[in-house]
């Protein structure tokens, strides 16, 4: 079981801003939601920069609320091609899955 410290940076992707409040953790980015075709490419780059600069230890990635599944809540949503998934590529290369619970990937930053 992974435990974060109160006030620690943890990134919840693609969104669930209430988790920051409920868990007493901080969002390392300035974005409470990060979704393609809603946020700009520059905002994705800034979020990646924030994760990298702050060396965020944990990511909570909700796999039910990602990709084509977003059409359930946003019918007009168009998910980009695999080649254009910048934040996913960053997360997959810098973090490793520790556990999967109820569709959430609990990920920890790889040692550098």
Order of alpha helices (4+ residues) and beta strands (2+ residues): beta-alpha-alpha-beta-alpha-beta-beta
